[in-house]
Amino acid sequence: MFDINLANDILTLAMDRGADFAEIFAEHNTKNNLSIINGKVDRASGGIDYGMGLRLFKGERVIYIYTNDMDRDNLLKMTKEAASGCGEGSTAALRIINADKCETPHTVKISPEKADKCYTVQKLKTAAEAATAYSGLVTQTSVGYSDSVQQVFIANSEGLCKTDERIRTRVSVSAVASSETEKQTGYFGPGALKGAELLDELDMAAIGTEAARSAVTMLKADNCPCGVMPVIIDNGFGGVIFHEACGHGLEAAAVSKNASVFANKIGRQIASPLITAIDDGTIKNQWGSIYIDDEGEYGRKNILIENGILKGYMTDRYCGARMGAKATGSSRRQSYRFVPTSRMTNTYIDAGKSSPDEIIAATEYGLYAKYMGGGSVNPATGEFNFAVNEAYIVRNGKICEPVRGATLIGKGAEVLMDIDMVGNNLLLAEGMCGASSGSIPVCVGQPMLRVKNITVGGR
């Protein structure tokens, strides 16, 4: 997708003009989107995003420039302009690059361009119909489909040259339940590093029904009580708290600036001994997986915390160099318009030994957070505030009445230490993560776990 000779000319020119390191990231990304509102097609769109970004290092300085004008003369002119900020005297040697096409293990059965659009619409309508049929209180349904085929070319002045193709597909289902004074929403957004075969693998009717059930349940629920209490957080998207309040603090983008509560703590206990946390970009066909990252490093399984002990960080080339650490296949970006940095892939707390029934039975009184929502986090301190989309009171070891309006308030580092039970039902859930290098697909995950004390806010 990108001429090798032109890549060599760009990199050679950048190095001759004084860069210590030069890197090309080019992409061609084909996207499709489809939405259905209340069972009728509302919008269908598609597009192509293409261009190239050039990153140069000079000492600790980074210069980044990008364009979608792929004319040779323009790219060479752009390179000269970028390298003009490097000065003279680079002693770095350029190695001639050779193309290496990555043979990804993430298999795709139905490429998006071969998908039957009418069939896609019908599958989406199945979810909408199931949600509507669940209850007369469901007043609106919204079902979406999106796919992307991203082809990337990465080359640098150290001789690396790789190409990769990433195909992702995702479905979103939401149901709104309404009364005269309230509205509540249930939402699910499954996705995978797969093609259109995902539609056949998902039970669309079940997803629509569950979205409706969650919305209707919360519409009828009483307000959540406030106070400090034990909280049971269910598996799957419950992992968003670890992702936001702790995961970002383990990225080199924060650690290299000492802007993380976890900086300089390798080998120290930062969590309960029950906690092992992992970032794994190699899980086959998982939404947040990669074969190579956006610097051309192969994805890998990184143990972040093992039995409560901090083992490592997620690092990219630039931030890793500042820390004296090697890259861990964690460099990611939304597109060629963004400078890459250390980011998560599939990040989760690993399974423990307790069953969900044991965790619930061992809780005399507390809150059961079945589905987590969004929230806000201060990355430097780990302080967070998260909404709970669906919650219940636990009383005498049993899940009792539903409550709404619950929020969880605390600090990530403290919550890690206060986890006293970890379930054996690990589950991952799909989402999008926004940071300095844009919005990227990630998975969060965990088994059911219990935090012995956490501040719960209500209405």
C-alpha positions as CSV (number, residue, x, y, z in Angstrom):
1,M,0.0,0.0,0.0
2,F,3.1,2.3,0.2
3,D,6.0,2.3,-2.1
4,I,9.2,1.0,-0.5
5,N,11.5,3.2,-2.5
6,L,9.6,6.3,-1.5
7,A,9.7,5.2,2.1
8,N,13.5,4.8,1.9
9,D,13.8,8.3,0.3
10,I,11.7,9.9,3.1
11,L,13.6,8.2,5.9
12,T,17.0,8.9,4.3
13,L,16.1,12.6,3.8
14,A,14.9,12.9,7.4
15,M,18.1,11.4,8.8
16,D,20.3,13.4,6.5
17,R,18.6,16.6,7.8
18,G,19.5,15.7,11.4
19,A,16.9,13.4,12.9
20,D,18.1,10.7,15.3
21,F,15.1,8.5,14.4
22,A,12.4,8.6,11.7
23,E,9.2,6.7,11.4
24,I,6.5,6.5,8.8
25,F,2.9,5.4,9.6
26,A,0.6,5.2,6.6
27,E,-3.0,3.9,6.5
28,H,-6.0,3.2,4.4
29,N,-9.1,2.7,6.4
30,T,-12.5,1.8,4.9
31,K,-15.5,2.3,7.3
32,N,-19.2,1.5,7.2
33,N,-22.0,2.5,9.6
34,L,-25.6,1.6,9.8
35,S,-28.2,2.7,12.4
36,I,-31.8,1.6,13.0
37,I,-34.1,3.7,15.2
38,N,-37.4,2.1,16.4
39,G,-37.0,-0.7,13.9
40,K,-36.5,1.5,10.8
41,V,-33.2,2.3,9.0
42,D,-32.3,5.8,10.0
43,R,-28.8,6.2,8.5
44,A,-26.3,4.3,6.4
45,S,-22.9,5.7,5.6
46,G,-19.4,4.7,4.5
47,G,-16.1,6.4,3.9
48,I,-12.4,6.0,3.4
49,D,-9.7,7.6,5.6
50,Y,-6.2,7.6,4.3
51,G,-2.9,9.4,4.8
52,M,0.6,9.3,6.3
53,G,2.2,10.6,9.5
54,L,5.9,11.2,9.9
55,R,7.5,11.2,13.4
56,L,11.0,12.3,14.1
57,F,13.1,12.2,17.3
58,K,15.9,14.6,18.1
59,G,17.1,13.9,21.6
60,E,14.0,14.0,23.7
61,R,12.2,16.2,21.2
62,V,9.4,14.8,19.0
63,I,8.3,16.3,15.7
64,Y,5.2,15.0,14.1
65,I,3.6,16.0,10.8
66,Y,0.8,14.3,8.7
67,T,-1.0,14.7,5.4
68,N,-3.5,13.0,3.2
69,D,-1.8,14.4,0.1
70,M,0.2,11.3,-0.9
71,D,2.0,12.8,-3.9
72,R,5.7,12.1,-3.8
73,D,6.8,15.7,-4.1
74,N,4.5,16.7,-1.3
75,L,5.7,14.0,1.0
76,L,9.4,14.9,0.4
77,K,8.6,18.6,1.0
78,M,6.8,17.7,4.2
79,T,9.8,15.7,5.4
80,K,12.1,18.6,4.8
81,E,9.9,20.9,6.7
82,A,9.6,18.5,9.7
83,A,13.4,17.8,9.7
84,S,14.2,21.5,9.7
85,G,13.5,21.5,13.4
86,C,16.1,18.8,14.0
87,G,19.2,20.8,13.4
88,E,22.5,19.3,12.2
89,G,24.8,16.6,13.4
90,S,22.9,13.4,13.6
91,T,25.1,10.4,13.7
92,A,22.3,7.8,13.5
93,A,22.8,5.3,10.6
94,L,19.9,4.4,8.2
95,R,19.4,0.8,7.4
96,I,17.6,-0.1,4.1
97,I,14.2,-1.4,4.8
98,N,12.5,-4.5,3.5
99,A,8.8,-5.1,3.5
100,D,7.4,-7.7,6.0
101,K,3.7,-8.6,5.6
102,C,2.3,-9.6,8.9
103,E,0.4,-12.9,8.8
104,T,-2.1,-12.2,11.5
105,P,-3.7,-15.1,13.5
106,H,-6.9,-13.1,13.8
107,T,-9.0,-14.9,11.2
108,V,-11.9,-13.3,9.4
109,K,-14.6,-15.4,7.7
110,I,-16.7,-12.7,6.1
111,S,-14.9,-9.5,5.0
112,P,-17.1,-6.4,5.4
113,E,-17.1,-5.6,1.7
114,K,-18.7,-9.0,1.0
115,A,-21.3,-8.7,3.7
116,D,-25.0,-8.8,2.7
117,K,-26.4,-5.5,3.8
118,C,-30.0,-6.6,3.7
119,Y,-29.1,-9.5,6.0
120,T,-27.3,-7.1,8.3
121,V,-30.4,-4.9,8.5
122,Q,-32.6,-7.9,9.3
123,K,-30.2,-9.0,12.1
124,L,-30.3,-5.6,13.7
125,K,-34.1,-5.4,13.5
126,T,-34.2,-8.7,15.4
127,A,-32.6,-7.0,18.4
128,A,-35.0,-4.0,18.1
129,E,-38.1,-6.2,17.9
130,A,-37.0,-8.2,20.9
131,A,-36.5,-5.1,23.0
132,T,-39.8,-3.6,22.0
133,A,-41.6,-6.9,22.7
134,Y,-40.2,-7.2,26.2
135,S,-42.4,-4.5,27.7
136,G,-44.8,-1.7,26.8
137,L,-42.6,0.6,28.9
138,V,-39.9,0.4,26.2
139,T,-40.5,3.6,24.2
140,Q,-37.4,3.7,22.0
141,T,-34.8,1.3,20.5
142,S,-31.6,2.1,18.8
143,V,-29.4,-0.5,17.1
144,G,-26.2,0.2,15.3
145,Y,-23.6,-1.6,13.2
146,S,-20.1,-0.5,12.3
147,D,-17.1,-2.1,10.6
148,S,-13.7,-1.0,9.5
149,V,-10.9,-2.4,7.4
150,Q,-7.6,-0.7,8.4
151,Q,-4.5,-1.4,6.3
152,V,-1.3,0.1,7.8
153,F,2.3,0.5,6.6
154,I,5.0,1.2,9.3
155,A,8.6,1.8,8.5
156,N,11.4,3.4,10.4
157,S,15.1,4.4,10.1
158,E,16.3,1.2,12.0
159,G,15.1,-1.0,9.1
160,L,11.7,-2.0,10.3
161,C,9.0,-2.2,7.6
162,K,5.7,-4.0,8.2
163,T,2.2,-4.0,6.9
164,D,-0.9,-5.2,8.7
165,E,-4.6,-5.4,8.1
166,R,-7.1,-4.9,11.0
167,I,-10.7,-5.8,10.5
168,R,-13.2,-4.9,13.3
169,T,-16.9,-5.2,13.6
170,R,-19.2,-4.0,16.3
171,V,-22.9,-3.9,17.2
172,S,-24.6,-1.5,19.6
173,V,-28.1,-2.0,21.1
174,S,-29.9,0.4,23.4
175,A,-33.4,0.4,24.8
176,V,-35.2,3.3,26.6
177,A,-37.9,2.6,29.1
178,S,-40.1,5.6,30.1
179,S,-42.7,6.6,32.6
180,E,-44.4,9.9,33.0
181,T,-41.5,11.3,34.9
182,E,-38.5,9.1,34.2
183,K,-36.4,7.5,31.5
184,Q,-33.9,4.7,31.9
185,T,-31.6,3.2,29.3
186,G,-30.1,-0.3,28.9
187,Y,-27.1,-0.6,26.5
188,F,-24.8,-3.3,25.2
189,G,-22.1,-3.0,22.6
190,P,-20.4,-6.3,21.6
191,G,-17.6,-6.2,19.1
192,A,-14.6,-8.3,17.8
193,L,-11.5,-8.3,15.7
194,K,-13.6,-10.1,13.1
195,G,-15.7,-9.5,10.0
196,A,-19.5,-9.7,9.4
197,E,-19.6,-13.2,10.8
198,L,-20.0,-11.6,14.2
199,L,-23.7,-11.1,13.4
200,D,-24.2,-14.8,13.3
201,E,-22.3,-15.4,16.4
202,L,-24.3,-13.0,18.5
203,D,-27.8,-13.8,19.8
204,M,-29.3,-10.5,18.7
205,A,-32.8,-11.2,20.2
206,A,-31.2,-12.0,23.6
207,I,-29.1,-8.8,23.5
208,G,-32.2,-6.7,22.7
209,T,-34.2,-8.4,25.5
210,E,-31.4,-7.8,28.0
211,A,-31.1,-4.2,27.1
212,A,-34.9,-3.8,27.6
213,R,-34.9,-5.8,30.9
214,S,-32.2,-3.6,32.4
215,A,-33.9,-0.3,31.4
216,V,-37.3,-1.5,32.7
217,T,-35.8,-2.8,35.9
218,M,-34.1,0.5,36.7
219,L,-37.2,2.5,35.8
220,K,-39.1,0.7,38.6
221,A,-36.2,0.8,41.1
222,D,-36.0,2.9,44.2
223,N,-33.2,5.4,44.8
224,C,-29.9,4.0,46.0
225,P,-28.9,4.7,49.6
226,C,-25.6,6.5,50.4
227,G,-22.7,5.5,52.6
228,V,-19.6,3.4,52.9
229,M,-20.3,-0.3,52.3
230,P,-19.1,-3.4,50.7
231,V,-19.6,-3.4,46.9
232,I,-19.8,-6.5,44.7
233,I,-18.9,-5.5,41.1
234,D,-19.9,-8.0,38.5
235,N,-17.7,-9.4,35.7
236,G,-17.2,-8.0,32.3
237,F,-17.7,-4.2,32.0
238,G,-17.1,-3.9,35.7
239,G,-13.5,-3.9,34.7
240,V,-13.9,-0.3,33.5
241,I,-13.0,0.9,37.0
242,F,-9.6,-0.9,36.9
243,H,-9.1,0.3,33.3
244,E,-9.7,4.0,34.1
245,A,-8.6,4.4,37.7
246,C,-5.5,2.0,37.6
247,G,-4.8,1.0,34.0
248,H,-4.1,4.5,32.7
249,G,-1.7,4.9,35.7
250,L,0.3,1.9,34.4
251,E,0.8,3.4,31.0
252,A,4.3,4.8,30.3
253,A,2.7,8.0,29.0
254,A,1.9,8.9,32.7
255,V,4.7,6.9,34.4
256,S,7.5,8.5,32.4
257,K,6.4,11.9,33.7
258,N,5.9,10.8,37.3
259,A,2.3,11.7,36.8
260,S,1.1,8.4,38.1
261,V,0.6,7.1,41.6
262,F,2.2,3.9,40.5
263,A,5.5,5.5,39.2
264,N,8.7,4.0,40.7
265,K,6.8,1.1,42.4
266,I,8.0,-1.9,40.5
267,G,8.3,-4.9,42.9
268,R,6.1,-3.3,45.5
269,Q,2.7,-4.4,46.7
270,I,0.1,-2.1,45.2
271,A,-3.0,-4.4,45.3
272,S,-4.5,-7.2,47.3
273,P,-2.6,-10.5,47.0
274,L,-5.8,-11.8,45.3
275,I,-5.2,-9.5,42.3
276,T,-3.3,-10.4,39.1
277,A,-3.9,-7.9,36.3
278,I,-2.9,-8.4,32.7
279,D,-2.9,-6.5,29.5
280,D,-3.0,-9.0,26.6
281,G,-3.0,-7.9,23.0
282,T,-2.7,-11.4,21.7
283,I,-6.2,-12.9,22.5
284,K,-7.5,-14.3,19.3
285,N,-10.1,-12.1,17.6
286,Q,-10.7,-10.0,20.7
287,W,-11.9,-6.5,20.1
288,G,-8.9,-4.8,21.7
289,S,-6.3,-7.2,20.2
290,I,-3.5,-6.3,17.9
291,Y,-1.0,-8.3,15.9
292,I,1.5,-5.5,15.7
293,D,1.1,-2.2,17.5
294,D,1.4,1.2,15.8
295,E,5.2,1.2,16.0
296,G,5.5,-2.2,14.4
297,E,6.1,-4.1,17.7
298,Y,4.4,-7.4,18.0
299,G,1.5,-7.5,20.6
300,R,2.1,-9.5,23.7
301,K,0.8,-10.5,27.0
302,N,2.0,-8.2,29.7
303,I,1.7,-9.1,33.4
304,L,1.1,-5.7,35.1
305,I,0.3,-6.9,38.7
306,E,0.9,-10.4,40.0
307,N,-0.5,-11.5,43.3
308,G,-0.7,-7.8,44.3
309,I,2.9,-7.0,43.3
310,L,3.6,-4.5,40.5
311,K,5.5,-6.3,37.8
312,G,5.6,-3.8,34.9
313,Y,4.2,-1.0,32.8
314,M,2.8,-0.7,29.3
315,T,5.4,1.2,27.3
316,D,5.9,2.6,23.8
317,R,9.2,3.5,22.2
318,Y,9.5,7.2,23.3
319,C,8.2,6.9,26.8
320,G,10.0,3.7,27.4
321,A,13.3,5.3,26.4
322,R,12.7,8.0,28.9
323,M,12.3,5.3,31.6
324,G,15.1,3.1,30.4
325,A,12.5,0.4,29.6
326,K,11.9,-1.6,26.4
327,A,8.7,-1.3,24.4
328,T,6.0,-3.8,25.3
329,G,3.9,-3.7,22.1
330,S,1.6,-1.1,23.7
331,S,2.0,1.8,21.2
332,R,-1.4,2.8,19.7
333,R,-3.1,5.6,17.9
334,Q,-6.5,6.3,16.4
335,S,-5.2,7.1,13.0
336,Y,-2.3,8.7,11.1
337,R,-3.4,12.1,12.5
338,F,-2.2,11.1,16.0
339,V,1.2,10.7,17.6
340,P,1.3,7.1,19.1
341,T,1.8,6.6,22.8
342,S,1.4,3.8,25.3
343,R,-2.2,2.5,25.5
344,M,-4.1,-0.5,26.7
345,T,-5.4,-3.4,24.6
346,N,-7.4,-6.1,26.5
347,T,-6.8,-5.2,30.1
348,Y,-8.3,-7.3,32.9
349,I,-8.1,-8.6,36.4
350,D,-7.6,-12.4,36.2
351,A,-9.9,-15.0,37.6
352,G,-9.8,-15.9,41.3
353,K,-11.1,-18.9,43.2
354,S,-14.4,-17.8,44.6
355,S,-17.7,-18.6,42.9
356,P,-20.2,-15.7,42.4
357,D,-22.6,-17.5,44.8
358,E,-19.9,-17.6,47.5
359,I,-19.2,-13.9,47.1
360,I,-22.9,-12.9,47.4
361,A,-23.5,-15.3,50.3
362,A,-20.6,-13.9,52.2
363,T,-22.0,-10.4,52.1
364,E,-24.3,-9.5,54.9
365,Y,-25.1,-6.0,53.5
366,G,-23.9,-4.1,50.5
367,L,-24.4,-3.1,46.9
368,Y,-24.3,-5.3,43.9
369,A,-23.2,-3.4,40.8
370,K,-24.4,-5.6,37.9
371,Y,-23.7,-3.2,35.0
372,M,-21.2,-0.3,35.3
373,G,-21.6,3.0,33.4
374,G,-19.3,5.9,32.6
375,G,-17.4,8.1,35.0
376,S,-14.6,10.5,35.5
377,V,-11.0,9.9,36.7
378,N,-8.0,12.0,37.7
379,P,-5.1,9.9,36.2
380,A,-2.5,11.5,38.5
381,T,-4.3,10.5,41.7
382,G,-6.6,7.7,40.6
383,E,-9.6,9.4,42.1
384,F,-12.7,8.3,40.4
385,N,-16.5,8.7,40.3
386,F,-18.4,6.0,38.3
387,A,-22.1,5.6,37.6
388,V,-23.7,2.2,38.1
389,N,-26.3,1.5,35.4
390,E,-27.9,-1.4,37.2
391,A,-27.6,-2.1,40.9
392,Y,-29.2,-4.1,43.7
393,I,-29.0,-4.1,47.5
394,V,-27.4,-7.2,49.0
395,R,-29.0,-8.2,52.3
396,N,-28.2,-11.4,54.4
397,G,-26.3,-12.9,51.5
398,K,-28.9,-12.5,48.9
399,I,-29.5,-10.1,46.0
400,C,-32.6,-8.1,46.9
401,E,-34.4,-5.0,45.5
402,P,-33.0,-3.0,42.6
403,V,-31.8,0.6,43.2
404,R,-31.0,3.4,40.8
405,G,-28.8,6.4,40.8
406,A,-25.8,4.7,42.4
407,T,-22.3,6.0,42.0
408,L,-19.0,4.6,43.2
409,I,-16.5,7.1,44.6
410,G,-12.9,6.3,45.6
411,K,-9.2,6.0,44.6
412,G,-8.0,3.3,42.3
413,A,-4.9,2.5,44.5
414,E,-7.1,2.1,47.6
415,V,-9.7,0.0,45.8
416,L,-7.0,-2.4,44.6
417,M,-5.9,-3.0,48.2
418,D,-9.5,-3.4,49.5
419,I,-10.5,-6.2,47.2
420,D,-11.1,-9.2,49.5
421,M,-12.9,-11.7,47.2
422,V,-12.3,-12.5,43.5
423,G,-14.6,-14.7,41.5
424,N,-13.8,-17.4,39.0
425,N,-16.0,-16.1,36.2
426,L,-13.7,-13.9,34.1
427,L,-15.4,-12.0,31.3
428,L,-14.2,-9.3,28.9
429,A,-16.3,-6.5,27.5
430,E,-15.8,-4.2,24.6
431,G,-15.4,-0.4,24.6
432,M,-13.6,2.6,23.2
433,C,-10.8,4.5,25.1
434,G,-10.0,8.1,24.5
435,A,-6.6,9.6,25.4
436,S,-3.9,11.8,23.8
437,S,-3.5,9.5,20.8
438,G,-7.2,9.4,20.0
439,S,-10.0,6.9,20.5
440,I,-9.1,3.3,20.2
441,P,-10.8,-0.1,20.6
442,V,-10.1,-1.8,23.9
443,C,-11.5,-4.5,26.2
444,V,-12.0,-4.2,29.9
445,G,-12.7,-7.2,32.1
446,Q,-12.7,-9.0,35.4
447,P,-14.5,-11.7,37.3
448,M,-17.0,-10.8,39.9
449,L,-15.1,-9.2,42.8
450,R,-15.9,-7.6,46.2
451,V,-14.4,-4.4,47.5
452,K,-14.8,-4.5,51.3
453,N,-15.5,-0.8,51.7
454,I,-16.2,1.8,49.1
455,T,-18.1,5.1,49.1
456,V,-21.5,4.8,47.4
457,G,-23.4,7.9,46.4
458,G,-27.1,7.9,45.7
459,R,-30.0,10.3,45.4
